[in-house]
Amino acid sequence: MIKIPLIGITTDSSTEDYSVRKKYCNQVLAAGAYPILLPPVSDVEKTKAFLDTLDGIIFTGGGDHNPLLMNEEPVPELGNINPERDSLEIPLCQEAYKRNLPILGICRGIQTIAIALGGHVKQHISTSVKHSQNAPKDAATHSVKIEKGSILSEIYNSETIFVNSFHHQAVDNPGRRFKAVAFSEDNIIEGIESTEYHSVIGVQWHPEQLHEEGLKLFKWLTEEAKIYREAKEIHKEIVTLDSHCDTPMFFSQNVDFINGDSRILYDLEKMNCGRIDAVTMVCYLPQPKQGQKFSDVSQFGIESEKEYADIIFDKVEEICRNEGIAKAVSFDEVVENKKKGIRSIMLGIENGIALEHDLKNIQHFHDRGIKYITLCHNGDNDICDSARGTETHHGVSEFGKEVIREMNRIGIAVDLSHAAESSFYDAIKLSEKPIVCSHSNCRALCNHPRNLTDEQMRTLAAHNGVMQLTLYSGFLKENGEADITDFLNHLFHAIEIMGIDHVGIGTDFDGDGGVKGLSSAAELMNITTQLLRHGFSQEEIEKIWGKNWIKCLTRK
């Protein structure tokens, strides 16, 4: 197996040959990676497949972008354009970004990134600084100021650097995915970075020409590519399993799970991009208000909890008849599917009202392949009190005790996410099998009743249970918008309290889960790259990504 990271470099096709300056390749080699030249092939499907072999990509300099890409007519100063190159590089950049691939954009490349990902490029700049030099290409001719605290400032260890520029088009709006972090004296944007915790930098100057100073950017890209490559290799070796998502809530909208759909955060395309082997999709049943009956007429025109759950599971099974995805009842099936290159969907129930106060329905749902039942949701039910309830039973009800015993006997895991503390401790005492919390966070870091206290976490670990950390912003941060760093803080706190053998990941995607850096299943490999940056081993990452969950649910 080749250990050196592979960096794709886009090429120019304005002549009869596909070409790129040798200095791009030389800088990549000097940085410790291997360059792969990318001709402008417009077959997007082939491009997608090829991207999976790369560990990073460079969008190189060259001619102007076609203004029609920005729905604009050409200004008189517009230079030569290359529609063939545009038609490759725009979708290539979008696909690379989806896959979290480390990206470096240079000159035209920074503009490619902006156009592809929601920003805007000005066709011709009128400024007081000369941005297209007549000096030798390896001579720096003007200064750039870099924002303190940016990745660029860390790379250069300076807030002012001197660069060479060859351009008259320039990014004037980086879009929501990026922030401008470097500016020339006349305030032209000279550098952008990701606001979504992707390893993406774009610069307007030409570092391939600037020897050691320029090499710093190529070394940054190479180091990011090494981490990305290691994460890819780990995902090949381990089973990655997300214990909780609510995507079935969107099935009534005829979402396209197989080909990808912007309305949902889990689909087959996003699972492939994030390299996620399996996800537990739950049938979520909202808790009716006191005195009301469950009703989901808005979706399927029914009023039976059990019937609704069966319709949801029917729809999951229908999806799993497609190529590339399969239902898995056992974890052995997940492993076998992975060997075949197939993603897996497992099943769960969120809210025990699906049982309709009938213990026989536990066997019914077991026969359908259900792995766990979340005993309650946001409101007390006939099984137990909720963290958002009114202490109807002061814990687990008499019926709830029978439910737990029957779930233990049949082999469905008891899930206490959403449960009140009283219900949690009752269930821990009652259950002969380890219990789980499929999507919960740490109350010590975010004081929300849905989160677990440190004492609950210690108790859960002492009884061989597992806590799956979730991505719902309101459970991660009391004020403001949470991001991937907040999620990691909760994960690290849970590990400190419970130990590495009792934690995992339950995103709650499509149930309001999702934060910057982890906004859909496509970005979940970012967890692995961050864990590598924090010094976690493959064995520890494997435990977090599903081994702990599997061990808990299969414990005799």
Residue pairs with C-beta under 8 A, 6 or more apart in sequence:
1 233
2 34
4 32
4 33
4 34
5 32
5 33
5 34
5 55
5 56
5 222
5 225
5 226
5 228
5 229
6 33
6 34
6 36
6 53
6 54
6 55
6 56
6 225
6 229
7 28
7 33
7 34
7 35
7 36
7 54
7 55
7 56
7 57
7 58
7 221
7 222
7 225
8 35
8 36
8 37
8 38
8 51
8 54
8 56
8 57
8 58
9 20
9 24
9 25
9 28
9 35
9 36
9 37
9 38
9 57
9 58
9 60
10 20
10 38
10 40
10 57
10 58
10 59
10 60
10 85
10 88
10 89
10 92
10 109
11 18
11 19
11 20
11 37
11 38
11 39
11 40
11 60
12 18
12 19
12 20
12 60
12 62
12 63
12 82
12 85
13 19
13 39
13 40
13 82
13 84
13 85
14 62
14 63
14 80
14 82
14 85
18 37
18 39
18 40
20 37
20 60
21 60
21 208
23 208
23 209
24 35
24 58
24 60
24 106
24 208
25 35
25 37
26 208
27 207
27 208
27 214
27 215
27 218
28 34
28 35
28 58
28 218
28 222
29 35
30 215
30 218
31 215
31 218
31 219
31 221
31 222
32 219
32 222
33 55
33 56
33 218
33 221
33 222
33 225
36 54
38 50
38 57
38 88
38 92
40 84
40 85
40 87
40 88
40 89
41 47
41 88
42 84
42 87
42 88
44 91
44 95
47 88
47 91
47 92
47 95
48 95
51 57
51 92
51 95
51 96
51 99
51 101
52 99
54 96
54 101
55 101
55 102
55 225
55 226
55 228
55 229
55 232
56 101
56 102
56 103
56 104
56 221
56 222
56 224
56 225
56 228
57 92
57 96
57 101
57 102
57 103
57 104
58 103
58 104
58 105
58 106
58 109
58 221
59 89
59 93
59 103
59 104
59 105
59 106
59 108
59 109
59 110
59 112
59 113
59 202
60 106
60 107
60 108
60 109
61 106
61 107
61 108
61 109
61 166
61 206
62 82
62 85
62 107
62 108
63 79
63 80
63 81
63 82
63 85
63 108
64 78
64 79
64 80
64 81
64 108
64 123
64 169
65 81
65 86
65 108
65 111
65 112
65 115
65 121
65 169
66 81
66 83
66 86
67 73
67 74
67 75
67 78
67 123
69 86
69 90
69 115
70 115
70 120
70 121
72 123
74 123
75 123
75 124
77 123
77 124
77 168
78 123
78 124
79 168
89 112
89 116
90 112
90 115
90 116
91 116
93 103
93 112
93 113
93 116
93 117
94 116
94 117
96 103
97 103
97 116
97 117
97 177
97 198
97 200
98 273
98 522
99 273
99 522
100 198
100 199
100 228
100 273
100 274
100 522
100 523
100 525
100 526
100 529
101 228
102 199
102 200
102 221
102 224
102 225
102 228
103 113
103 198
103 199
103 200
103 201
103 202
104 200
104 201
104 202
104 203
104 217
104 218
104 220
104 221
105 111
105 112
105 113
105 200
105 201
105 202
105 203
106 202
106 203
106 205
106 206
106 207
106 208
107 165
107 166
107 167
107 203
107 204
107 205
107 206
108 167
108 169
109 202
110 171
110 191
110 192
110 202
110 203
110 204
111 121
111 169
111 170
111 171
111 202
113 119
113 178
113 192
113 200
113 202
114 120
114 121
114 171
114 173
114 174
114 175
114 178
114 192
114 202
115 121
117 175
117 177
117 178
118 175
118 176
118 177
119 171
119 173
119 174
119 175
119 177
119 178
119 192
120 171
120 172
120 173
120 175
121 169
121 170
121 171
121 172
122 169
122 170
122 171
122 172
123 169
124 168
124 169
125 131
125 168
125 169
125 170
125 188
127 184
127 186
127 187
127 188
128 185
128 186
129 142
129 184
129 185
129 186
129 188
130 141
130 142
131 142
131 165
131 166
131 167
131 168
131 170
131 184
131 188
131 204
132 165
132 166
132 167
132 168
133 139
133 141
133 164
133 165
133 166
135 141
135 164
137 164
137 166
137 206
137 209
138 164
138 209
138 210
138 211
139 164
140 162
140 163
140 164
140 210
140 213
141 162
141 163
141 164
141 165
142 162
142 163
142 165
142 184
142 185
143 160
143 161
143 162
143 163
143 184
143 185
144 160
144 161
144 162
144 163
144 182
144 183
144 184
144 190
144 191
144 205
145 159
145 160
145 182
145 183
145 184
145 185
146 152
146 153
146 156
146 158
146 159
146 160
146 161
146 181
146 182
146 191
147 153
147 159
147 181
147 182
148 159
150 181
150 182
150 191
150 193
151 181
151 193
151 201
151 220
152 181
152 182
152 191
152 193
152 201
152 203
153 159
153 181
155 216
155 217
155 220
156 213
156 216
161 213
163 190
163 203
163 204
163 205
163 206
163 210
164 205
164 206
164 209
164 210
165 184
165 190
165 204
165 205
165 206
166 206
167 204
170 188
170 189
170 204
171 180
171 189
171 192
171 202
171 204
172 189
174 180
174 189
174 192
176 195
177 194
177 195
177 196
177 198
178 192
178 193
178 194
178 195
178 200
178 202
179 192
179 193
179 195
180 189
180 191
180 192
181 191
181 192
181 193
182 189
182 190
182 191
182 192
182 203
182 204
183 189
183 190
184 190
188 204
189 204
190 203
190 204
190 205
191 201
191 202
191 203
191 204
192 201
192 202
193 200
193 201
193 202
194 200
194 201
195 516
196 516
196 517
196 519
196 523
197 483
197 484
197 516
197 517
197 526
198 517
198 526
199 221
199 224
199 228
201 217
201 220
201 221
203 217
206 214
207 213
207 214
207 215
207 216
207 217
207 218
208 214
208 218
227 529
227 532
227 533
228 529
230 532
231 525
231 528
231 529
231 532
232 275
232 525
234 528
234 532
234 538
234 541
234 542
235 275
235 525
235 528
237 538
237 542
238 538
238 541
238 542
238 545
238 546
238 547
239 277
239 278
239 331
239 334
239 335
239 338
239 542
239 545
239 546
239 547
239 550
240 275
240 276
240 277
240 278
240 524
240 545
240 546
241 276
241 277
241 278
241 279
241 280
241 334
241 504
241 505
241 545
241 546
241 549
241 550
242 276
242 278
242 279
242 280
242 505
242 506
242 507
242 509
242 521
242 524
243 280
243 348
243 436
243 438
243 439
243 468
243 504
243 505
243 506
243 549
244 280
244 282
244 348
244 350
244 417
244 438
244 439
244 468
244 470
244 506
244 507
244 508
244 511
245 265
245 266
245 279
245 280
245 281
245 282
245 507
245 508
245 509
245 510
245 511
245 513
245 521
246 281
246 282
246 284
246 350
246 508
246 509
246 510
246 511
246 513
247 255
247 257
247 264
247 265
247 266
247 267
247 281
247 509
247 510
248 281
248 282
248 283
248 284
248 312
248 315
248 316
249 284
249 510
249 511
250 263
250 264
250 510
251 312
251 315
252 298
252 299
252 300
253 263
255 261
255 263
255 264
255 267
256 267
257 264
257 266
257 267
257 268
257 319
257 322
257 325
258 267
258 268
258 319
258 322
258 324
258 325
259 267
259 268
259 269
260 267
260 268
260 269
260 270
261 267
264 510
265 507
265 509
265 510
265 513
265 514
265 519
265 520
265 521
266 279
266 281
266 509
266 510
266 520
266 521
267 521
268 322
268 324
268 325
268 343
269 522
270 520
270 521
270 522
271 279
271 325
271 343
271 521
272 324
272 343
273 521
273 522
273 523
274 520
274 521
274 522
274 523
274 524
274 525
275 524
275 525
276 343
276 521
276 524
277 334
277 337
277 338
277 343
277 344
277 546
278 328
278 334
278 337
278 343
278 344
278 345
278 346
278 546
279 343
279 344
279 345
279 346
279 521
280 345
280 346
280 347
280 348
280 371
280 372
280 438
280 506
281 316
281 345
281 346
281 347
281 348
282 347
282 348
282 349
282 350
282 374
283 308
283 309
283 312
283 313
283 347
283 348
283 349
283 350
283 354
284 350
284 351
284 377
284 511
285 294
285 305
285 308
285 309
285 349
285 350
285 351
285 353
285 354
285 377
286 294
286 351
286 377
286 378
287 351
287 353
287 376
287 377
287 378
287 379
287 380
287 381
287 386
288 294
288 295
288 353
288 379
289 379
293 303
294 303
294 304
294 305
294 308
294 353
295 302
295 303
296 302
296 303
296 308
297 303
300 308
300 311
302 308
302 311
304 356
305 353
305 354
305 355
305 356
306 354
306 355
306 356
306 361
306 364
308 354
309 349
309 354
309 365
310 368
313 347
313 368
313 369
316 327
316 345
316 347
317 327
319 325
319 345
320 326
320 327
320 345
324 341
324 342
324 343
325 342
325 343
325 344
325 345
326 333
326 337
326 342
326 343
326 344
326 345
327 344
327 345
327 346
327 347
327 369
328 334
328 337
328 344
328 345
328 346
328 369
329 346
329 369
331 550
331 553
331 554
333 344
334 344
334 346
337 343
337 344
338 344
346 369
346 371
347 368
347 369
347 370
347 371
348 370
348 371
348 372
348 373
348 374
348 415
348 438
349 365
349 370
349 372
349 373
349 374
350 374
350 377
350 418
351 374
351 376
351 377
351 381
351 418
352 373
352 374
352 375
352 376
352 381
352 382
352 383
352 384
352 400
352 403
353 381
353 382
354 361
354 365
354 373
355 361
355 362
355 365
355 373
355 383
355 403
357 382
357 399
359 402
359 403
359 406
362 373
362 403
362 406
362 407
362 410
362 412
363 410
365 373
365 412
366 410
366 411
366 412
370 412
371 412
371 413
371 553
372 412
372 413
372 414
372 415
372 436
372 438
372 553
373 407
373 412
373 413
373 414
373 415
374 415
374 416
374 417
374 418
374 438
375 381
375 383
375 384
375 396
375 400
375 403
375 414
375 415
375 416
375 418
375 419
375 423
375 427
376 383
376 384
376 385
376 386
376 389
376 418
376 419
376 423
377 386
377 418
378 386
378 387
378 388
378 389
378 418
379 386
379 388
379 389
380 386
380 389
380 390
380 391
380 392
380 393
382 397
382 399
382 400
383 396
383 397
383 399
383 400
383 403
384 393
384 395
384 396
384 397
384 400
384 419
384 420
384 423
384 426
384 427
385 391
385 392
385 393
385 394
385 395
385 396
385 419
385 420
385 422
385 423
386 418
386 419
386 420
386 423
387 418
387 419
387 420
387 421
387 449
387 450
388 418
388 449
388 450
389 420
391 420
391 422
393 400
393 423
394 422
395 420
395 422
395 423
395 425
395 426
396 404
396 423
396 426
396 427
396 430
400 423
400 426
401 430
404 414
404 427
404 430
404 431
405 430
407 413
407 414
407 433
408 414
408 431
408 432
408 433
413 433
413 434
413 435
413 436
413 552
413 553
414 427
414 431
414 433
414 435
414 436
415 435
415 436
415 437
415 438
416 423
416 424
416 427
416 435
416 436
416 437
417 437
417 438
417 439
417 440
417 450
417 468
417 506
418 450
419 427
420 449
421 453
421 456
424 452
424 456
424 459
425 459
427 435
428 435
428 459
428 460
428 463
428 465
431 463
433 555
434 463
434 464
434 465
434 466
434 552
434 555
435 460
435 463
435 465
436 465
436 466
436 467
436 468
436 549
436 552
436 553
437 452
437 460
437 465
437 466
437 467
437 468
438 468
438 506
439 468
439 470
439 472
439 506
439 507
439 508
439 511
439 513
440 450
440 451
440 452
440 467
440 468
440 469
440 470
440 475
440 506
441 448
441 450
441 451
441 452
441 469
441 470
441 472
441 475
441 476
441 490
442 451
442 452
442 454
442 457
442 490
442 493
442 494
442 497
443 451
443 452
443 453
443 454
444 453
444 454
444 493
445 451
445 476
445 486
445 489
445 490
445 493
446 474
446 475
446 476
446 477
446 478
446 490
447 478
448 474
448 475
448 478
450 475
451 475
452 460
452 467
454 497
457 467
457 494
457 497
457 498
457 502
458 497
458 498
460 466
460 467
460 498
460 502
461 497
461 498
461 499
461 501
461 502
464 502
464 552
464 555
465 502
465 552
466 502
466 503
466 504
466 548
466 549
466 551
466 552
467 494
467 498
467 502
467 503
467 504
468 503
468 504
468 505
468 506
468 549
469 487
469 490
469 491
469 494
469 503
469 504
469 505
469 506
470 506
470 507
470 508
470 513
471 487
471 507
471 508
471 509
471 513
471 514
471 515
471 518
472 508
472 511
472 512
472 513
473 481
473 482
473 486
473 512
473 514
473 515
474 512
476 482
476 486
476 487
476 490
476 515
477 486
481 515
481 516
482 515
482 516
483 515
483 516
483 517
484 515
484 516
484 517
484 518
484 526
484 527
484 530
485 517
486 515
487 515
487 518
487 527
488 530
488 534
491 503
491 544
492 534
494 502
494 503
495 503
500 540
500 543
500 544
501 543
501 548
501 551
502 548
503 543
503 544
503 548
504 543
504 544
504 545
504 546
504 548
504 549
505 524
505 527
505 544
505 545
505 546
507 513
507 514
507 518
507 521
507 524
509 520
509 521
514 520
517 523
517 526
518 524
518 526
518 527
527 544
527 545
528 541
528 545
531 540
531 541
531 544
532 541
536 544
